[in-house]
């Protein structure tokens, strides 16, 4: 788990979804409300941006202007207003210079993702160094957020592409062994509990993050520095094996 990374795509919805996501990424919410959760206030000054000038409101206004210029005055109520990609390194990478990795992540987004990249922000004030890319899914004069993310097959394709083109070159793995359902549920509860006071809970992306945690809590646990010892499966004895009913016809015990 120590060498695995996080690559996640999420949908930003809501009329002001892009601005709210950017407020979190630019730490404007923390400036107004104070840092909380796993954000270290003394490290906020170490955060930086590789793309997207201005504050959250200014960037969101530019996105709305681009939509208006494309003739989109009233987006669909449940439409995807933005696509957000999370790139995260293991927690032990704070001791290394992570900027080259994030610069390569930015280049990867610019090469492989359609739409207009609005912002690329790096956070060094939490357990693991990570970055958020926010994309306006305006392609060919149409909002195509659902198509940019696509189905599970497309997300796996993007995940594998990112691994082969970027993550692999930094000695990162594609993930650790899968947990059993019971261990996964326990770890997911630990992660969500650890985020109980985190500003992410108030983000427009929280429902997406919550579902992703339940689906695979391991990289999020890594990100938060949580550990969980998988329960050992009880091996059946020879007698238990020979006397079990199984899935076929009932058989008499020996």
N, C-alpha and C positions, 0 to 999 in steps of 0.2 A: 504493500500500500504506500510505502514511503516514496516510491518513484512514479506513482500514477499522477495523472493530471485530470482536470475537468474541462470538458468542451460541451457546452449546452446552448441550445437555441430556444428562445422564448418569444411569444407573441405579446406585443403591447397593444392594449385595447383602450377604448374610452376617448372621449373628446379631448381631454387634457393628459392622456396617457404618456405621450412622449415627454412633455414638460415635467411630469411627476417622476418619471424614470430618470431623467437628466438631473433633477434636483437631488435625488439620492446619489447618483453617480458623481455629481460635482460637489457633494457634501453641503449643499445649501440647506437641506433639512436639518443637518447636524448643527449648522451655524445658527439656525433659528431656534432649535429646540434643545441643543446640547447633544453631545455624543452619548451613545448608549450601546447596549448589547456588547458586541465583540470589537467595537471600534475603539482604538486607543487614541484619546484626544491629542496626546503629545506627538503622535505620528502622522496626524492629518496633513501636516505641512510637507510630508514626504510624497504625497500623492501628486500626480502630474497627468497632463493630457498630451496625446500625440496627434490629435485631430479634433477640430471643432472649436473655433474661437467664440468667445462670449459666454454669457451665463445661460442657464436653462431656458429662461423666457425668450432670450434672443434667438437661440437655436431653434426652439419650437416655432417661433414666428416665421423664421426662414423656411421651415418645413411646410407651414400652412401657405406661405406665398407660392412655393413650388407647386403645391397642389392646385391652388387657384389658377396659376398660369397654365396648368394642364386641363383646366376646365372642371375641376372637382371642387364644387362649392359645399356640398353636403355629403360627406362620406357615409357609407352604410352604418347603421346603428351598431351592429356587432362586427364591423369590419376590423381587420388588423391594421392598426395605424403605424405600427413600427415592428421591427424585428430586432431582438437583442441577443447578442452572443456573449457568453461568459467564457473566458479563458483563465484557468487557475493553475498555478504551480503548487508543488508540495510545500508544506510549512517550513521545511528545512532550507528552502531556497532564499530565505531572507538574508542568509550569510553570503550570498553570491550576488553578482550584478545581474539583475533580471531584465534590464532594459533591452539588450539584444533580442531576447526571446519575445518580448512584447512588440518590438519593432517588426519582427518577422510575422507575428500574429496580425498586425496591422496590414502588412503587405499581402498576407494571405487573404484577408477580407477583401481588399481592393482588387485582387485578382479573381476571386472565386464567387463573390456575392454581388448579385445585381442590385439595382436601387442606388440611392444616394446615402453615403456614409455621413451621418450627422456629427457623431462624436466617438472618440476612442479614449477612454479614461482608465488610468491605472491606479489601483488602490494598494498602498503599502502599510495601511493602518489597521489591518486585521490579521488573523492568524496566518493566512497564506497570501502571498502576492498574487493579485489577479487583475483582470482587465474587463471592461464592459465596452462592447461595440454596439452602437445604436444606429440602425439603418432605416431610412424612409423607403418603404417598398414601392416606390413609384417607378414603374418600368413601362416604357412605350405609352406613356400618357395614362396609365391605369395603375390603381393600387393593387398589387399582387402579393400581399404578405403571405397568404395561405400557400401560394405556389412556391414562394421562395423557401419556405420551411418544408412544405411537402409532407409526404407520409413518412412512416418509420423507415422505409427503404431509403428514401432520400436523405434523411437525417443520419442514417448509418453511413451512407456514401460520403457525406460531408465530414463526418467524424473520422472515417478511415483516411480520407484525403488529407485532412489536417494532420493526422498522426504521421502519415508517410512524408508529408512535405515540411512539417515544422517540428512537432513534438519528438519524433524519433531522433532527430539530429541533436536534441538536448538531453538524450539519455532517459527519456520518459517512457513509461509503459502505457498500454491502452487500458489498464485497470487491473485490479486484483481479482482473485477467485470470487465467484458469486456466493452469496450467503444463502442459507436455507431460508424458507419463508418465515419461520419463527424468529431467527436471528435478525433477519432483515426488518421485521416489524419492530423488534426491540430497539435496534439501532436508529430506525426512523423516528421513534418516539423520543430518543435521546437528542437527536438533532433538532427536532421541532421544539423540545423543551429548552434547549440551549439558545434558541432564537426567540424565546418568549418576550424579551425586552429589546429585541433588535429592530431598528427602523425598517428593515425589509418587510416586517409584518404589516406595515402600513403602505407598502408599495403596491402599485397597480399590477405588479408581476407576482404578488404573493401566491395567488392560487396556482399559477404555473410552477413556481418553485416548490410549493407544498406537494403537488402531485409528483414532481420529479424526485423529491426526497423519498416519498413512499415507494416509487418505482425502483430507485437505486440510491440508498442512503450513504453508501460507502465513500464516494468522493466528497460529499458534503461533510461527513464525519472527519475525513482527512483535513478538509479546509478549516474546520473548527478545532482540530487537535483532539478529537474524541477517539477513544479506542473501545473496542468490544471484542471479548474473547468468544468466538463461536462455540456453541455447545457441542459436545462430542456425541455422535450418534451411538446409541447402545447396540452393540452387535448381538445378534441372536445366537443362542447356543445351538449345538447340533440337534438337541432334542426339540427345541422350539421350532427350528427349521423343518424338521421331519414331521412334526405334529401340527403345523400351521395349516389353515384351510387354503390360503392362497387365493388366486383369482379363478381357478378352474373348478373342477368337480370336487366335492367334499370327499376326502379320503380317510380311511380308518387309520388311527394311530398305530404305530408298530407295537 
